[in-house]
Amino acid sequence: MSQSDEHSVRFGSRTIRFTLKQSRRKTLGISVNPDMTVTVTAPEGKDMEAIRKVVKKRAPWILRQQSSFEKTRPVVAPRQYVSGETWRYLGRQYRLKILQGKPEGVKLKSGYLTVHVRDRDDVRRIKTLTEEWYREKALNYFTVKVDFCYEKLRKYEIRRPVFRIRKMKTRWGSCTKGGVVLLNPELIKVPSHCVEYVIMHEMCHLKHHDHGTEFYGLLSRVMPDWERRKGRLDWVACEVLPLGTP
Ligand SMILES: [Zn+2]
């Protein structure tokens, strides 16, 4: 991937922020992404003032695109832990069903995420039970996916990583300097091809620690469609956690 840069232009009372990517193409391209960010692809060495002029000229179109994405974007409401709520598991939607009774536990079956709990008004207990259930599912699923990614990366002399599940407020995953991959348990709520993208991204950091050309070169070799997966993750992310995508 080429170098990128953050810029903005004023249009009336609005500010349009965009990421500038330089490329070998001859013409300038503007795209509005589902997460409402704007990407401008410009020929290498093109004058910054000229670029801003074009972005300003296309501002009405950019704002229209953004507002249409905003309208279709799902709204995040805080969890109530009551029957009928929509919950997600690997990108699919399930209805929460709270049942009073023992033994306590969580099951995923025919469209429902069913929680058996001693006291159905005990929201804290329901929260603990569901969190434990998601965490265990995440642990098993991420183990399989780390192995899957490792098979694709092993020929690049990457050690089999150790991964840990860690709650993070602003990230899906990260990779420590010591080679430990940290994964957000919330990731189990997004589609599997997005889970694979995050794990592959973090595991490529085992070889290249920054987001340089070599890093993206490796990522594109082992996962040629990573940009599509990232786009999808940006799109579903707002429903799960308001996180930035790596
Ligand atoms: Zn990264």
py3Dmol code that shows the C-alpha trace and the ligand (Angstrom):
import py3Dmol

protein = """\
ATOM      1  CA  MET A   1       0.000   0.000   0.000  1.00  0.00           C
ATOM      2  CA  SER A   2       1.152   3.530  -0.721  1.00  0.00           C
ATOM      3  CA  GLN A   3       1.712   6.242   1.853  1.00  0.00           C
ATOM      4  CA  SER A   4      -1.341   7.838   3.369  1.00  0.00           C
ATOM      5  CA  ASP A   5      -2.045  11.109   5.073  1.00  0.00           C
ATOM      6  CA  GLU A   6      -4.881  12.841   6.938  1.00  0.00           C
ATOM      7  CA  HIS A   7      -6.274  16.129   5.585  1.00  0.00           C
ATOM      8  CA  SER A   8      -9.399  18.231   5.759  1.00  0.00           C
ATOM      9  CA  VAL A   9     -11.238  20.929   3.817  1.00  0.00           C
ATOM     10  CA  ARG A  10     -13.977  23.321   4.914  1.00  0.00           C
ATOM     11  CA  PHE A  11     -17.248  23.380   3.016  1.00  0.00           C
ATOM     12  CA  GLY A  12     -19.675  25.936   4.422  1.00  0.00           C
ATOM     13  CA  SER A  13     -20.044  25.074   8.091  1.00  0.00           C
ATOM     14  CA  ARG A  14     -18.861  21.493   7.524  1.00  0.00           C
ATOM     15  CA  THR A  15     -15.407  19.998   7.711  1.00  0.00           C
ATOM     16  CA  ILE A  16     -14.624  17.120   5.409  1.00  0.00           C
ATOM     17  CA  ARG A  17     -11.770  14.958   6.616  1.00  0.00           C
ATOM     18  CA  PHE A  18     -10.068  12.640   4.190  1.00  0.00           C
ATOM     19  CA  THR A  19      -7.227  10.193   3.965  1.00  0.00           C
ATOM     20  CA  LEU A  20      -4.955  10.854   1.034  1.00  0.00           C
ATOM     21  CA  LYS A  21      -3.361   7.916  -0.720  1.00  0.00           C
ATOM     22  CA  GLN A  22      -0.810   8.448  -3.441  1.00  0.00           C
ATOM     23  CA  SER A  23      -0.929   6.028  -6.300  1.00  0.00           C
ATOM     24  CA  ARG A  24       0.377   5.522  -9.815  1.00  0.00           C
ATOM     25  CA  ARG A  25      -3.051   6.146 -11.310  1.00  0.00           C
ATOM     26  CA  LYS A  26      -3.398   9.198 -13.556  1.00  0.00           C
ATOM     27  CA  THR A  27      -6.676  10.538 -12.251  1.00  0.00           C
ATOM     28  CA  LEU A  28      -7.931  11.525  -8.836  1.00  0.00           C
ATOM     29  CA  GLY A  29     -10.490   9.285  -7.167  1.00  0.00           C
ATOM     30  CA  ILE A  30     -12.748   9.947  -4.180  1.00  0.00           C
ATOM     31  CA  SER A  31     -14.573   7.264  -2.245  1.00  0.00           C
ATOM     32  CA  VAL A  32     -16.838   7.438   0.786  1.00  0.00           C
ATOM     33  CA  ASN A  33     -16.576   4.338   2.952  1.00  0.00           C
ATOM     34  CA  PRO A  34     -19.455   2.752   4.898  1.00  0.00           C
ATOM     35  CA  ASP A  35     -17.961   4.044   8.167  1.00  0.00           C
ATOM     36  CA  MET A  36     -18.294   7.540   6.625  1.00  0.00           C
ATOM     37  CA  THR A  37     -14.563   8.091   6.229  1.00  0.00           C
ATOM     38  CA  VAL A  38     -13.377   9.549   2.927  1.00  0.00           C
ATOM     39  CA  THR A  39     -10.459   8.259   0.899  1.00  0.00           C
ATOM     40  CA  VAL A  40      -8.872  10.318  -1.858  1.00  0.00           C
ATOM     41  CA  THR A  41      -6.521   8.561  -4.227  1.00  0.00           C
ATOM     42  CA  ALA A  42      -4.301  10.962  -6.147  1.00  0.00           C
ATOM     43  CA  PRO A  43      -1.504  10.614  -8.689  1.00  0.00           C
ATOM     44  CA  GLU A  44       1.926  10.710  -7.057  1.00  0.00           C
ATOM     45  CA  GLY A  45       3.292  14.212  -6.615  1.00  0.00           C
ATOM     46  CA  LYS A  46      -0.012  15.967  -7.314  1.00  0.00           C
ATOM     47  CA  ASP A  47      -0.197  19.437  -5.812  1.00  0.00           C
ATOM     48  CA  MET A  48      -2.027  19.524  -2.458  1.00  0.00           C
ATOM     49  CA  GLU A  49      -3.950  22.703  -3.334  1.00  0.00           C
ATOM     50  CA  ALA A  50      -5.276  21.115  -6.514  1.00  0.00           C
ATOM     51  CA  ILE A  51      -6.399  18.065  -4.530  1.00  0.00           C
ATOM     52  CA  ARG A  52      -8.239  20.195  -1.959  1.00  0.00           C
ATOM     53  CA  LYS A  53      -9.962  22.087  -4.780  1.00  0.00           C
ATOM     54  CA  VAL A  54     -11.328  18.867  -6.259  1.00  0.00           C
ATOM     55  CA  VAL A  55     -12.470  17.605  -2.833  1.00  0.00           C
ATOM     56  CA  LYS A  56     -14.260  20.937  -2.233  1.00  0.00           C
ATOM     57  CA  LYS A  57     -15.948  20.732  -5.610  1.00  0.00           C
ATOM     58  CA  ARG A  58     -17.183  17.212  -4.850  1.00  0.00           C
ATOM     59  CA  ALA A  59     -18.212  18.145  -1.278  1.00  0.00           C
ATOM     60  CA  PRO A  60     -21.994  18.052  -1.894  1.00  0.00           C
ATOM     61  CA  TRP A  61     -21.676  14.533  -3.295  1.00  0.00           C
ATOM     62  CA  ILE A  62     -19.431  13.439  -0.376  1.00  0.00           C
ATOM     63  CA  LEU A  63     -21.910  14.793   2.191  1.00  0.00           C
ATOM     64  CA  ARG A  64     -24.818  13.078   0.404  1.00  0.00           C
ATOM     65  CA  GLN A  65     -22.963   9.749   0.479  1.00  0.00           C
ATOM     66  CA  GLN A  66     -22.119  10.160   4.152  1.00  0.00           C
ATOM     67  CA  SER A  67     -25.685  10.975   5.116  1.00  0.00           C
ATOM     68  CA  SER A  68     -27.027   7.952   3.228  1.00  0.00           C
ATOM     69  CA  PHE A  69     -24.565   5.707   5.115  1.00  0.00           C
ATOM     70  CA  GLU A  70     -25.531   7.376   8.379  1.00  0.00           C
ATOM     71  CA  LYS A  71     -29.218   6.635   7.827  1.00  0.00           C
ATOM     72  CA  THR A  72     -28.662   2.932   7.269  1.00  0.00           C
ATOM     73  CA  ARG A  73     -26.172   2.618  10.090  1.00  0.00           C
ATOM     74  CA  PRO A  74     -27.523   0.639  13.038  1.00  0.00           C
ATOM     75  CA  VAL A  75     -27.909   2.464  16.339  1.00  0.00           C
ATOM     76  CA  VAL A  76     -26.069   1.147  19.374  1.00  0.00           C
ATOM     77  CA  ALA A  77     -28.261   0.943  22.457  1.00  0.00           C
ATOM     78  CA  PRO A  78     -26.937  -0.123  25.852  1.00  0.00           C
ATOM     79  CA  ARG A  79     -27.609  -3.740  26.772  1.00  0.00           C
ATOM     80  CA  GLN A  80     -30.678  -4.298  28.945  1.00  0.00           C
ATOM     81  CA  TYR A  81     -30.250  -8.055  29.453  1.00  0.00           C
ATOM     82  CA  VAL A  82     -33.937  -8.701  28.851  1.00  0.00           C
ATOM     83  CA  SER A  83     -35.725 -11.223  26.630  1.00  0.00           C
ATOM     84  CA  GLY A  84     -36.176 -10.103  23.045  1.00  0.00           C
ATOM     85  CA  GLU A  85     -32.903  -8.192  22.746  1.00  0.00           C
ATOM     86  CA  THR A  86     -30.830  -8.864  19.643  1.00  0.00           C
ATOM     87  CA  TRP A  87     -27.409 -10.307  20.321  1.00  0.00           C
ATOM     88  CA  ARG A  88     -24.696 -11.352  17.912  1.00  0.00           C
ATOM     89  CA  TYR A  89     -22.499 -14.364  17.566  1.00  0.00           C
ATOM     90  CA  LEU A  90     -20.088 -14.670  14.625  1.00  0.00           C
ATOM     91  CA  GLY A  91     -22.048 -12.045  12.746  1.00  0.00           C
ATOM     92  CA  ARG A  92     -25.432 -13.747  13.089  1.00  0.00           C
ATOM     93  CA  GLN A  93     -28.296 -12.313  15.082  1.00  0.00           C
ATOM     94  CA  TYR A  94     -29.913 -14.160  17.969  1.00  0.00           C
ATOM     95  CA  ARG A  95     -32.737 -13.208  20.286  1.00  0.00           C
ATOM     96  CA  LEU A  96     -31.964 -13.218  23.964  1.00  0.00           C
ATOM     97  CA  LYS A  97     -34.277 -15.420  26.015  1.00  0.00           C
ATOM     98  CA  ILE A  98     -34.068 -15.274  29.810  1.00  0.00           C
ATOM     99  CA  LEU A  99     -35.505 -18.277  31.628  1.00  0.00           C
ATOM    100  CA  GLN A 100     -35.733 -18.727  35.356  1.00  0.00           C
ATOM    101  CA  GLY A 101     -34.345 -22.042  36.604  1.00  0.00           C
ATOM    102  CA  LYS A 102     -31.403 -24.263  37.369  1.00  0.00           C
ATOM    103  CA  PRO A 103     -28.808 -25.264  36.361  1.00  0.00           C
ATOM    104  CA  GLU A 104     -27.643 -21.824  35.324  1.00  0.00           C
ATOM    105  CA  GLY A 105     -26.023 -21.523  31.922  1.00  0.00           C
ATOM    106  CA  VAL A 106     -26.154 -20.202  28.367  1.00  0.00           C
ATOM    107  CA  LYS A 107     -27.105 -22.030  25.168  1.00  0.00           C
ATOM    108  CA  LEU A 108     -27.229 -21.018  21.533  1.00  0.00           C
ATOM    109  CA  LYS A 109     -30.062 -22.788  19.778  1.00  0.00           C
ATOM    110  CA  SER A 110     -32.401 -22.182  16.837  1.00  0.00           C
ATOM    111  CA  GLY A 111     -32.116 -18.435  16.696  1.00  0.00           C
ATOM    112  CA  TYR A 112     -32.065 -17.902  20.453  1.00  0.00           C
ATOM    113  CA  LEU A 113     -29.374 -17.188  22.986  1.00  0.00           C
ATOM    114  CA  THR A 114     -31.028 -18.754  26.002  1.00  0.00           C
ATOM    115  CA  VAL A 115     -29.885 -17.919  29.521  1.00  0.00           C
ATOM    116  CA  HIS A 116     -31.009 -20.021  32.459  1.00  0.00           C
ATOM    117  CA  VAL A 117     -30.652 -18.033  35.643  1.00  0.00           C
ATOM    118  CA  ARG A 118     -31.862 -18.534  39.223  1.00  0.00           C
ATOM    119  CA  ASP A 119     -33.363 -15.047  39.403  1.00  0.00           C
ATOM    120  CA  ARG A 120     -34.402 -13.584  36.054  1.00  0.00           C
ATOM    121  CA  ASP A 121     -34.279 -10.034  37.440  1.00  0.00           C
ATOM    122  CA  ASP A 122     -30.653 -10.418  38.469  1.00  0.00           C
ATOM    123  CA  VAL A 123     -29.123  -8.427  35.611  1.00  0.00           C
ATOM    124  CA  ARG A 124     -25.609  -8.648  37.040  1.00  0.00           C
ATOM    125  CA  ARG A 125     -25.774 -12.429  37.136  1.00  0.00           C
ATOM    126  CA  ILE A 126     -27.075 -12.554  33.535  1.00  0.00           C
ATOM    127  CA  LYS A 127     -24.227 -10.260  32.502  1.00  0.00           C
ATOM    128  CA  THR A 128     -21.665 -12.544  34.178  1.00  0.00           C
ATOM    129  CA  LEU A 129     -23.143 -15.695  32.642  1.00  0.00           C
ATOM    130  CA  THR A 130     -23.244 -14.279  29.110  1.00  0.00           C
ATOM    131  CA  GLU A 131     -19.751 -12.783  29.390  1.00  0.00           C
ATOM    132  CA  GLU A 132     -18.329 -16.103  30.561  1.00  0.00           C
ATOM    133  CA  TRP A 133     -20.091 -17.919  27.743  1.00  0.00           C
ATOM    134  CA  TYR A 134     -18.808 -15.504  25.079  1.00  0.00           C
ATOM    135  CA  ARG A 135     -15.303 -15.699  26.510  1.00  0.00           C
ATOM    136  CA  GLU A 136     -15.209 -19.478  26.388  1.00  0.00           C
ATOM    137  CA  LYS A 137     -16.566 -19.516  22.816  1.00  0.00           C
ATOM    138  CA  ALA A 138     -13.998 -16.859  21.874  1.00  0.00           C
ATOM    139  CA  LEU A 139     -11.150 -18.879  23.368  1.00  0.00           C
ATOM    140  CA  ASN A 140     -12.060 -21.996  21.372  1.00  0.00           C
ATOM    141  CA  TYR A 141     -12.774 -20.159  18.141  1.00  0.00           C
ATOM    142  CA  PHE A 142      -9.683 -17.949  18.247  1.00  0.00           C
ATOM    143  CA  THR A 143      -7.487 -21.030  18.884  1.00  0.00           C
ATOM    144  CA  VAL A 144      -8.748 -22.552  15.618  1.00  0.00           C
ATOM    145  CA  LYS A 145      -8.295 -19.287  13.707  1.00  0.00           C
ATOM    146  CA  VAL A 146      -4.799 -18.603  15.056  1.00  0.00           C
ATOM    147  CA  ASP A 147      -3.817 -22.073  13.785  1.00  0.00           C
ATOM    148  CA  PHE A 148      -5.457 -21.319  10.426  1.00  0.00           C
ATOM    149  CA  CYS A 149      -3.489 -18.061  10.074  1.00  0.00           C
ATOM    150  CA  TYR A 150      -0.282 -19.676  11.284  1.00  0.00           C
ATOM    151  CA  GLU A 151      -0.494 -22.287   8.502  1.00  0.00           C
ATOM    152  CA  LYS A 152      -0.478 -19.452   5.937  1.00  0.00           C
ATOM    153  CA  LEU A 153       2.312 -17.531   7.662  1.00  0.00           C
ATOM    154  CA  ARG A 154       4.712 -20.275   8.757  1.00  0.00           C
ATOM    155  CA  LYS A 155       6.690 -20.197   5.502  1.00  0.00           C
ATOM    156  CA  TYR A 156       7.609 -16.586   6.320  1.00  0.00           C
ATOM    157  CA  GLU A 157       9.451 -17.803   9.401  1.00  0.00           C
ATOM    158  CA  ILE A 158       6.983 -16.631  11.982  1.00  0.00           C
ATOM    159  CA  ARG A 159       6.876 -18.397  15.304  1.00  0.00           C
ATOM    160  CA  ARG A 160       3.582 -19.928  16.423  1.00  0.00           C
ATOM    161  CA  PRO A 161       2.186 -17.122  18.545  1.00  0.00           C
ATOM    162  CA  VAL A 162       0.804 -17.159  22.038  1.00  0.00           C
ATOM    163  CA  PHE A 163      -2.538 -15.377  22.167  1.00  0.00           C
ATOM    164  CA  ARG A 164      -4.524 -14.004  25.063  1.00  0.00           C
ATOM    165  CA  ILE A 165      -8.016 -12.656  25.351  1.00  0.00           C
ATOM    166  CA  ARG A 166      -8.082  -9.148  26.693  1.00  0.00           C
ATOM    167  CA  LYS A 167     -10.944  -6.688  27.020  1.00  0.00           C
ATOM    168  CA  MET A 168      -9.958  -3.515  25.187  1.00  0.00           C
ATOM    169  CA  LYS A 169     -12.021  -0.376  24.804  1.00  0.00           C
ATOM    170  CA  THR A 170     -10.683   0.860  21.516  1.00  0.00           C
ATOM    171  CA  ARG A 171      -9.036  -2.053  19.715  1.00  0.00           C
ATOM    172  CA  TRP A 172      -9.952  -5.417  18.257  1.00  0.00           C
ATOM    173  CA  GLY A 173      -6.487  -6.770  18.752  1.00  0.00           C
ATOM    174  CA  SER A 174      -2.873  -5.920  19.235  1.00  0.00           C
ATOM    175  CA  CYS A 175       0.528  -7.540  19.161  1.00  0.00           C
ATOM    176  CA  THR A 176       3.101  -6.993  21.888  1.00  0.00           C
ATOM    177  CA  LYS A 177       6.802  -6.526  21.177  1.00  0.00           C
ATOM    178  CA  GLY A 178       7.329  -9.862  22.891  1.00  0.00           C
ATOM    179  CA  GLY A 179       5.198 -11.608  20.273  1.00  0.00           C
ATOM    180  CA  VAL A 180       1.960 -12.082  22.217  1.00  0.00           C
ATOM    181  CA  VAL A 181      -1.233 -11.528  20.214  1.00  0.00           C
ATOM    182  CA  LEU A 182      -4.013  -9.933  22.278  1.00  0.00           C
ATOM    183  CA  LEU A 183      -7.568 -10.372  21.043  1.00  0.00           C
ATOM    184  CA  ASN A 184     -10.701  -8.568  22.169  1.00  0.00           C
ATOM    185  CA  PRO A 185     -13.398 -11.043  23.314  1.00  0.00           C
ATOM    186  CA  GLU A 186     -15.998  -8.878  21.492  1.00  0.00           C
ATOM    187  CA  LEU A 187     -14.487 -10.110  18.242  1.00  0.00           C
ATOM    188  CA  ILE A 188     -16.536 -13.332  18.592  1.00  0.00           C
ATOM    189  CA  LYS A 189     -19.608 -11.216  17.690  1.00  0.00           C
ATOM    190  CA  VAL A 190     -18.442 -10.275  14.176  1.00  0.00           C
ATOM    191  CA  PRO A 191     -18.507 -12.482  11.017  1.00  0.00           C
ATOM    192  CA  SER A 192     -15.822 -15.151  10.835  1.00  0.00           C
ATOM    193  CA  HIS A 193     -14.037 -13.637   7.805  1.00  0.00           C
ATOM    194  CA  CYS A 194     -13.585 -10.450   9.862  1.00  0.00           C
ATOM    195  CA  VAL A 195     -12.213 -12.445  12.832  1.00  0.00           C
ATOM    196  CA  GLU A 196      -9.696 -14.010  10.448  1.00  0.00           C
ATOM    197  CA  TYR A 197      -8.723 -10.561   9.162  1.00  0.00           C
ATOM    198  CA  VAL A 198      -7.983  -9.178  12.644  1.00  0.00           C
ATOM    199  CA  ILE A 199      -5.960 -12.254  13.642  1.00  0.00           C
ATOM    200  CA  MET A 200      -4.024 -12.272  10.368  1.00  0.00           C
ATOM    201  CA  HIS A 201      -3.326  -8.533  10.708  1.00  0.00           C
ATOM    202  CA  GLU A 202      -1.980  -8.944  14.242  1.00  0.00           C
ATOM    203  CA  MET A 203       0.050 -12.013  13.305  1.00  0.00           C
ATOM    204  CA  CYS A 204       1.705 -10.147  10.413  1.00  0.00           C
ATOM    205  CA  HIS A 205       2.983  -7.787  13.117  1.00  0.00           C
ATOM    206  CA  LEU A 206       5.026 -10.724  14.457  1.00  0.00           C
ATOM    207  CA  LYS A 207       7.159 -10.170  11.357  1.00  0.00           C
ATOM    208  CA  HIS A 208       6.781  -6.419  10.804  1.00  0.00           C
ATOM    209  CA  HIS A 209       5.933  -4.282  13.830  1.00  0.00           C
ATOM    210  CA  ASP A 210       4.844  -1.123  12.007  1.00  0.00           C
ATOM    211  CA  HIS A 211       2.326  -0.465   9.226  1.00  0.00           C
ATOM    212  CA  GLY A 212       4.963  -0.028   6.559  1.00  0.00           C
ATOM    213  CA  THR A 213       5.023  -1.243   2.978  1.00  0.00           C
ATOM    214  CA  GLU A 214       6.529  -4.591   3.982  1.00  0.00           C
ATOM    215  CA  PHE A 215       3.736  -5.186   6.483  1.00  0.00           C
ATOM    216  CA  TYR A 216       0.998  -4.570   3.892  1.00  0.00           C
ATOM    217  CA  GLY A 217       2.939  -6.578   1.324  1.00  0.00           C
ATOM    218  CA  LEU A 218       2.909  -9.604   3.617  1.00  0.00           C
ATOM    219  CA  LEU A 219      -0.738  -9.129   4.603  1.00  0.00           C
ATOM    220  CA  SER A 220      -1.786  -8.895   0.945  1.00  0.00           C
ATOM    221  CA  ARG A 221       0.149 -12.070   0.096  1.00  0.00           C
ATOM    222  CA  VAL A 222      -1.445 -14.172   2.823  1.00  0.00           C
ATOM    223  CA  MET A 223      -4.887 -12.520   2.639  1.00  0.00           C
ATOM    224  CA  PRO A 224      -5.419 -10.850  -0.772  1.00  0.00           C
ATOM    225  CA  ASP A 225      -8.973  -9.719   0.096  1.00  0.00           C
ATOM    226  CA  TRP A 226      -8.105  -8.120   3.450  1.00  0.00           C
ATOM    227  CA  GLU A 227      -9.461  -4.693   2.437  1.00  0.00           C
ATOM    228  CA  ARG A 228     -12.911  -6.137   1.751  1.00  0.00           C
ATOM    229  CA  ARG A 229     -12.862  -7.881   5.149  1.00  0.00           C
ATOM    230  CA  LYS A 230     -11.721  -4.695   6.878  1.00  0.00           C
ATOM    231  CA  GLY A 231     -14.519  -2.743   5.191  1.00  0.00           C
ATOM    232  CA  ARG A 232     -17.045  -5.269   6.421  1.00  0.00           C
ATOM    233  CA  LEU A 233     -15.620  -5.093   9.941  1.00  0.00           C
ATOM    234  CA  ASP A 234     -15.816  -1.267   9.954  1.00  0.00           C
ATOM    235  CA  TRP A 235     -19.434  -1.634   8.953  1.00  0.00           C
ATOM    236  CA  VAL A 236     -20.499  -4.170  11.599  1.00  0.00           C
ATOM    237  CA  ALA A 237     -18.219  -2.738  14.287  1.00  0.00           C
ATOM    238  CA  CYS A 238     -20.528   0.096  15.244  1.00  0.00           C
ATOM    239  CA  GLU A 239     -23.102  -2.462  16.331  1.00  0.00           C
ATOM    240  CA  VAL A 240     -20.715  -4.429  18.527  1.00  0.00           C
ATOM    241  CA  LEU A 241     -18.282  -1.857  19.832  1.00  0.00           C
ATOM    242  CA  PRO A 242     -17.472   1.628  18.583  1.00  0.00           C
ATOM    243  CA  LEU A 243     -13.939   0.529  17.794  1.00  0.00           C
ATOM    244  CA  GLY A 244     -11.370   1.540  15.259  1.00  0.00           C
ATOM    245  CA  THR A 245     -10.383  -1.280  12.939  1.00  0.00           C
ATOM    246  CA  PRO A 246      -6.677  -2.201  12.795  1.00  0.00           C
TER     247      PRO A 246
END
"""
ligand_1 = """\
1
ZN
Zn -1.672 -3.141 13.008
"""
view = py3Dmol.view(width=600, height=400)
view.addModel(protein, "pdb")
view.setStyle({"model": 0}, {"cartoon": {"style": "trace"}})
view.addModel(ligand_1, "xyz")
view.setStyle({"model": 1}, {"stick": {}})
view.zoomTo()
view.show()
